[in-house]
């Protein structure tokens, strides 16, 4: 079976760094058990939630009904269509990589919090460029950060999109006239 697609296996694509910075030292590092304590506690409590379903079924078999289960709404054409539309939008949603450097990102970071939670709309931020298909840059991009940003872009899988937020990201903003280290033109 032959699959035809553009494959770019450049040096940047196969490199081991995730944040756009060259790795220093050995990649293998042994952690103490205190590091794993939170993960182990989570697994213990997560495994215990598996036992809640059989308990709920046994309560239902005894004839004790829960008020949450009694309030099932009737299925209508409109709610089914809106549910299908909502599920389709979540299925084809973008996974952004957030690259914030200064004040514009502070405004954008409020979307991650619980008040404007954008996870419920299917926009799940990724911490790795290899899992993201959209990179959101907010803030001033300096000459020192530009190669890291290019590396992150090259590590993203196809199709990849970029959104530049704010005047500092797009044109250099208020730093474009007096600063020698601000990127003013497109990075190539």
TAGI-V708935 format. One record per residue. N is the residue number from 1. PHI is phi in whole degrees, 0 to 359 (none if undefined). OMEGA is omega in whole degrees, -180 to 180 (NA if undefined). Layout:
# TAGI-V708935
N:PHI:OMEGA
N:PHI:OMEGA
This chain:
# TAGI-V708935
1:none:-179
2:249:178
3:249:-179
4:262:175
5:201:177
6:289:-180
7:242:177
8:245:180
9:255:-180
10:279:180
11:295:180
12:291:-178
13:291:-176
14:263:-178
15:284:-172
16:267:-177
17:273:-179
18:249:-175
19:265:-180
20:90:-179
21:248:179
22:300:178
23:287:178
24:244:177
25:79:-178
26:283:-179
27:283:-179
28:272:-178
29:218:-179
30:269:180
31:262:176
32:283:-177
33:294:178
34:298:179
35:295:-177
36:273:-176
37:299:-180
38:295:179
39:294:179
40:293:178
41:297:178
42:298:-179
43:296:180
44:299:-179
45:286:178
46:289:178
47:292:180
48:293:179
49:291:177
50:296:-178
51:280:179
52:288:-179
53:295:176
54:299:178
55:295:179
56:294:178
57:292:179
58:292:176
59:295:180
60:291:180
61:290:179
62:284:179
63:94:178
64:270:-178
65:259:178
66:265:-177
67:294:179
68:292:-179
69:286:-178
70:283:-176
71:269:179
72:287:-178
73:274:178
74:290:-179
75:278:178
76:237:-179
77:294:-177
78:292:-179
79:291:178
80:294:179
81:294:179
82:291:176
83:293:177
84:297:178
85:295:179
86:295:179
87:293:177
88:295:180
89:293:176
90:289:-180
91:294:-177
92:259:-178
93:278:180
94:272:175
95:248:-174
96:273:168
97:253:-176
98:271:180
99:238:-178
100:255:-177
101:241:-178
102:205:-166
103:298:179
104:297:-179
105:288:177
106:299:177
107:293:-179
108:286:-177
109:294:178
110:294:177
111:292:-179
112:283:-178
113:290:-174
114:283:-178
115:287:-179
116:249:-172
117:318:-178
118:270:173
119:293:-178
120:290:176
121:265:177
122:91:-180
123:267:-175
124:261:-179
125:291:180
126:252:177
127:258:179
128:236:179
129:291:-179
130:285:177
131:254:-174
132:261:174
133:238:177
134:218:175
135:246:179
136:256:178
137:256:180
138:220:180
139:113:-177
140:289:176
141:257:-179
142:265:180
143:298:-179
144:286:-180
145:273:-175
146:301:178
147:297:177
148:294:179
149:294:178
150:294:178
151:297:178
152:297:178
153:296:-179
154:288:178
155:279:-178
156:288:177
157:284:177
158:281:-11
159:285:-179
160:235:-177
161:232:179
162:229:171
163:238:177
164:260:-176
165:254:173
166:94:-178
167:290:-179
168:293:180
169:287:-173
170:280:-174
171:240:-175
172:98:176
173:60:-178
174:287:179
175:269:-172
176:287:-176
177:269:-173
178:255:-175
179:254:179
180:275:-172
181:257:-178
182:272:177
183:285:-178
184:251:-178
185:243:180
186:292:180
187:272:177
188:225:NA
